Amino acid sequence: MRVSPFAAAALLVALAAPAQAPVPVAERIVSHGRTTTRTSLFSNRMVVVSISEDGVQGVLRSLTLPEDQYFIYLKILEEAARELGEEPVSSDVGTSQDRVELRLHIGLAAPRTLEFPPMAVVNLPLSQITGALNDLETVTLASSLSAEALRGWQPRRGDRVELLAGGFARVAEVLEEGIVVLEYEVTYIRQIVPAGGLDQVVLRVVEPTP
């Protein structure tokens, strides 16, 4: 399979030292009334979805794609960005203040930012980009534990959890007023999670304490 220069660079970034920060590939920000949904794909194969209301973040989910799946999406996005053209939005008619902001860090004109209403008529390449980001957003939200499910979890000392940022930790202590202390595996660093904040840190419970 032919690997594009950006794909090769993305792979090098993914294999580089941990201190090197990943770079964004594509980002979409959808504003709908008081709600803003941001979906981002990074060069380390991570997808991050955040949902905020009135500027207050309510949901944060992340997912690291398998390498083969990541390169499939990267190829779709890269080819569509290359064919995007100067005027990918043919009809900018909208009946509300809802907006889509698309930031592309791939393609001939990268970095490039497009803004249009959700119901705009767009060309095929832009439709393909939107479809890929829709897929990534849906997969990330579906594979992550919901805030409601986490609220039903009663943390106990020794519970092992997978973290949204990657890696694993165990519950070291459960303090008064719902404060939970997590101890990271490998580094043994401890993190204090305030009451109601577990869904911002924990992806899922791997091993509950018997």
Secondary structure as UniProt FT lines:
FT   HELIX           5..15
FT   TURN            18..19
FT   STRAND          24..32
FT   TURN            33..34
FT   STRAND          35..42
FT   TURN            43..44
FT   STRAND          46..53
FT   TURN            54..55
FT   STRAND          56..64
FT   HELIX           67..82
FT   STRAND          89..91
FT   STRAND          99..104
FT   TURN            108..109
FT   STRAND          112..116
FT   TURN            118..119
FT   STRAND          121..122
FT   HELIX           124..143
FT   HELIX           147..151
FT   TURN            157..158
FT   STRAND          160..163
FT   TURN            164..165
FT   STRAND          168..174
FT   HELIX           176..178
FT   STRAND          180..184
FT   TURN            185..187
FT   STRAND          190..193
FT   TURN            195..196
FT   HELIX           198..200
FT   STRAND          202..207
//
